[in-house]
Amino acid sequence: MEPGEGPGPLGLHGDEEIIEVVELGPPGPDDLAEEMEDVDFEDEGAEEPDAEAWDSEDDEGVEEGMEAQDDSEVTFSLHSASVFCVSLDPKTNTLAVTGGEDDKAFVWRVSDGELLFECSGHKDSVTCAGFSHDSVFVATGDMSGLIKVWRVDAKEEVWSFEVGDLEWMEWHPQAHVLLAGTADGNTWMWKIPSGDCKTFQGPACPATCGRILPDGKRAVVGYEDGTMRIWDLKQGTSLHVLKGQDGHQDPLTCVASNQDGSLIMTGSVDCHAKLVNSATGKVVCVFKMESVTPKAPISEGEEAESNSVESLGFCNVMPLAAVGYLDGTLAIYDLSTQSLRHKCQHESGIVQLLWEESSAVVYTCSLDGAVRLWDARSGKMISEYRGHSAEILDFAVNKDASIVVTTSGDHQAKVFCVQRPDR
């Protein structure tokens, strides 16, 4: 299948006010599940993956004596190497799944760290793991491209498939449909557990990040060549392509959408975050961040420290967006004025950020091993939680924002009870 042709070159709308978007009421889960039933999946053969060694940077940004303080309630320590990913089950928020460099994934109870079952059979680092929207299934994916799906109540494997080297994986928000992006530029979509398959062929470079939009009918995928595509999941066609001046100059690292899916934000190694109207595919504005930490003069033979966008997300309750950078800057942008509202500085790089579902509080985890809560209205830090002796690599927040689960290079996952002064 040829990649879908997008519209012609798009004008850059740097100074334009945010376009008013007509809100279409989201279809109900039953309608979407039925629509996904109509998607014409074709069986496609699996590709042989090329296994690559995973180079882990040991203890980057870790301070001496960091492990002395432990604010966590529960520690899960069955992994024997760095723990790369964590997700909470959406229905009850009582189960976590973690995957690590030890080629293992585990489903365990958040309340006491008790193991429910091991997702066995991976032969490479497990870098992706997540539950379906109704917590019926859990999927685990390793770097070489082996993806497995397990039925949680039966604790048994119901499906597996091998693709090329895996970049990202995500469940559909309303149906038993799984998406994954691979190093060959393809995005794969499967019905679970039947395994009916469809592929979306991107440029001949890795599909580095992806997100299914809230309407469940479209997905946005970012690529290593700086381009971004919005795909129609039912038709398998590319609705919009952002490339050249409208795309990024370097690989995309992350994508996010606001609650109604009208706005998309993309982040890149080029240190820019772009706000895009998902209906028109037009760039609404570009947020550029100059590095704020003073750099020592570069000696001959040394490379300048690079900065990049590592994570981003939209606030649900105010027109705000947060962007986390490798140099430790958390930038809070005001979408209505398209301006920088606050800069919250970390001593080391931000790995990931997440917003609370129903407040203007944003959480960050960083290479110094701490989780921090920030009030996006004031730009002030609310609280900080420590307990890991190495960098935090991923984290998840439960629905009522009372618990944070973290994974780290110290081979552990930890559960923190988040106490908020305003509660």
N, C-alpha and C positions, 0 to 999 in steps of 0.2 A: 504494500500500500504506500502510495506516495504521501509525503507529509502534506497536510491540508494547507492550501494557499490562504494566507491572510489578506487583509486589505493592503493598499499601497502604503508608502511611507507616511507615518503619522507626524503631524506637527507637534513640537514640544510646547506644552502649555504651562510653563513655569510660573507665570504670574496670574494664572487664571483662578477665579474663585471656584470652590468645589461645585461641581455640577449638581443640580438638584436631581435626585434619582427618585422616580416613582416607585413606591414600595409595593411589591406584589406580595400578597399574603402567601406564606409558604404552604405548599400542599401538605396534607396529613400524611403520617407515616404509611398508612395503608395504600394511599394513592401512589406514593413513591415506590413502595415495595412492589406494587403491581406493575408500575412502569419499568422497574428493573427486570421484572419477569419478561417484559416484551423485548428487552435488548437482545439483538441477534448475536449471540456468542458463537464463535467457531472454535473448534478444537485446534490448538496449535501445539506443535511438538516442543518439548523442553530443549533448551540449549545446554551444552556442556559448559559448566562454569570454569573459569581459570582461577584456581585458588591463589590468593596473594597473601604474603605474610603481613601481619598487622604490626606496625611499629608503634609501640606505646612510648610516650615521653614520660619517663619516670618522675613523679613528684614535682611536676612543673608548678612553680608558684607556691610551693608548700613551705610554711614557716616552721622553724624549729619549735618543738614543744606544742605543736598545734593540737595534739591529741589529748592534752591535759584536761581541757574543758569538754564535757559531754552533756549537752542539753537534751539528748534524745531519750525517748521512752522505751523504744524497742530497737534492737540491733539484729539484723538477719545476716548470718555469717557463713552460709553454706557455699558461697562462691570461693574459688581458690585463686582468682585473678581479678583484674579490674572489672567493675560492674558498669556496663555501658548504657543500659536503658531500663526504664521502669514505666509501668502504666498501672492505673487503678481500675477496677471493674466499675463501669459507669452506673450500673443499676443500684448496687448496695454500697459501693466504696469500701467494702470489707476485705477485698482480696487485692494483692499486688502480683504483678508478673515482672521478673527481672531477668536480664540476659547479660552474659559477660564474656570476657576474653578466654575463659576456661571452656568455651564451646558448650556451655550449659545455660538452661533457662529453668526457672522455678516459679511455680504459683504458690503463694503463701499468704497466711492470714496476717492482716495489718495489726490486729489487736495484740497478738502475742508472738508473732514471728514464726508460728507453727507451719511447717511445710504441708501443703495440700498434695501436690504431686510435682514430679520433675518432667519437663518437656524434653525427653531424651532423643538422641539420634543425630544431633548436629555435630559436624566435624570441623567447624570454623567458628570464630567469634560470633556470638549472638548479639547483633547490633540493633535489631528492631523487635519489639514485642508489644502486643496490645489486645484488648478485649473488644468483641463486637458490641454494637450499641446497646444490646439487651443483656450483655454478660453471658450469653449462652456459649460462645466460642472464645478461645484465645489463640492468637496467631503468633508464631515466633519465626524470625528470619535471620539467617547468618550471612556473613560477608560474601561467601562463595555463591550465594543465591538459592540455598535450600530453604524453602518456606514450609512450615508445618502448621496445621490447625488442629486444635484439640477441643473436644466437647468438655466443658468444665465440670458439669455434674457427674458425668461418667468417667472423667479423668482419662479419656482415651483419645488417641489420634484418629481423626476422621478424614484427613486429606493432606497430601504433600505434593510439592511441585518444585522443579529446579529451573531457575532462570539464570541470566548472566549475573555478574557481580552486583550485589544488592546495594542500592543507595538509600532508599526510604520505603516505608510501607505504612498504609493507613486503611482503617475500616471505613466503610460508608456509614454516614450518620443515621440512616434509617433502614438499612437492608443488610442481609448477610452477603455483602459484596466486599471484596478486598482489592485494594489497588497497591501497586508497587512500582518503583522506578529503578531502572538498572543502568549499568555503566555503558551499555551499547546505545543508550538514548531512548529505549522503549519504555513506555508505561504499560503495565499489564493490569487487566481487570478480570477477576474470577468471581463466579457465583460459588458460594460455599453452602453445603459440601459437594455439590455436583461437579464443580471444577470447570463448568463451561467458561470459555476463555475468549478474551478480546484484547487486541493490542493497539496502542496509539504510538505511531512511529514518529519520534522527534528527530532533531538533527543527529549527525553521527558523532555524538559526544555524550557524556553521562547526563542523565536526568537527575540532577543533584538534589532537588527538593520538590515536594508536591503537597497539595491540599485539596480535598473535596469541598466545594462551596456549600453553604448551608442549604441551598435548594435541592441538593442531592442529584442535580442533573448535569452539573459542570464540575470540572476540576481545573485547577491552575497548576502548571508544572514549570519549574525553572531549570535551566540547563547550564552546562559548564561554559558554553560559548557566549554567555551573557543574555541569551534570548529567553523569553517567557511566552508560553502558549496557554490559552484558555480552551479546553476541550469540551465538546458536547459528548457526554458519556453514552447517550443512547445512539446517536448517529455515528459516533466515532470520528467526527470531523473537528478540525481546528477552527474555532470561532474567531479568535484574535491572535495575532503574533506580534510581539513587541521585540524589535531588533534594531540594530544600528544605534542611532542617537536615542531612540525611545527605549531600547533595551539597556543592559548594563555593559560596561567595558570589560568586566571580569566575571568569573563564575558566580552564579547565584548560590547563596547559602541558606536562605529561608524565605518562606512565603506565609502570609496570613490573610484572613479576611475579617471584615467586621461582622456583627451579629446577623444582619440581613443579607450579607453577601454582595452589597452594592459597591463596596470598596475593597480593593486588594492592596496589600503592601508587599513589596519585594525587597530583599536585602542581598548585598553582594560583597565580594572581596574588594570591590572598588570603593567601599566605604560609603556608598550612597544607599538611601532607602527611597523607593519610588512609590507614590500613591497612584493607583490606577482605578478608573471607573470600569467595573467589570462588564457593564452593559455595552459600552462603546469601545472598550479597549484603549481609551485615551489616557495618557499620563496627565494626572491632575496637578501634581507638583513633585518636586525632588527635594528630599532632605539631605543636605550635605553636612558632614561633620569633620571639622579639622581636629586633629589630635590635640587634646588639651594638656597632656602631661609633657613638661619640658624635657626634651631629649638631650642627652649629653652629646657634645660634638663627635661626629663619626670619625674614627681613626681609619687610616688607610687599610683597605682589605676587609673592613667591617661593613655589613649591610645595614641600611637604615631599618628601624623597627617598622613593621607594617601594621596597619590597622584594618579591620574589616567589620562588617555587620555580622553578628553571630546569632541574634535572635530578635524577634519583634512580635508585637501583638497589639490588638485594639482593646480599649476599655469599653465595657458594655453599657455603662451608666452615664458617661460623659464623652464629649467629642475629643477624646485623647488617644494618642498612640504612643507606645514605648518602643525604643530601639536600644539594644544592648550591643556594645562594641568590644572588640578584642583588647583595646587599651584600657578597659575598665569603666568607660563612660556609659551611664544609663541616661539616655536623652528622652524627655517627655515632650512630645510635640502636641500643639493645639491644632486640631484639624480645621476648626472654623476660621482661624486666622492664618493657618499654614505656617506657624512660627514655633520656634523653640520656647518651651515654657520653663523647663528645669533641666539642669545637668546634675546628676547624682554620681559622684566619683567613687569608684572602687579602687583598692590598691592593686588588684590584679584583674585579669580578663574575665568578662562575663561569659558564661557558657550558655545559659538559657534564662529566659524570663517568662513569667506567666501572670496574667491578671486574675484577680478574684472575679467570680462570676457576677456578683451583684454589688461591687463597690469599686472605688477608685484607688484600690491598693494593688501594687504590683510587686511580685516576688522575683528575686534574682538569686541565682547560684553562680559561684565563681571559682576560679582556680585556687583561691586561698582556702577553700574548704568550708565556706560559710554560706548560709541562706539568710537573705535579708528581706525585710518587708519595708516598702516605701509608700508614703502617702503622696500620690501623684498630684494632689491639689496644692500641697505646700512644698513638695520636693524634699521633705524631711524623712529620715529613716525612722521607722516605727520600732523595729526590733531586729535582733540578729541572733541566729542560732548556730552553734558549733558542735562538733562531735567527731568529724572525720579527720584522719591524719594525712589525707591527700586531697587532691582536687575533686570537686563534685562534678560528675559527668552528665547527670540527668536528674530531673526531679518531677514530682507530680503533686498536685494539690487536690484535696477532696472537695466535694460540691459545696459544703457549708464553710469551707476554708478554716476548718479546725485542725486539720492534719496535713503535714508535708512529708512525703516519702522521698528520700534522696539515695542516689547511688554514687559510688566513688572509686577512685583508683586505689583505695586502701582495701579492696576486696569485699567491702561491706555495703549493705543497704541499711538505712536508718529511718525510723519513724519519729517525727517531732510533733508534739502537741503545741499548736500555735496559740498563745495567749495574747489577746488584743486588748489594750487599755480601754478602747471605746466600746467594749461589749459589756 
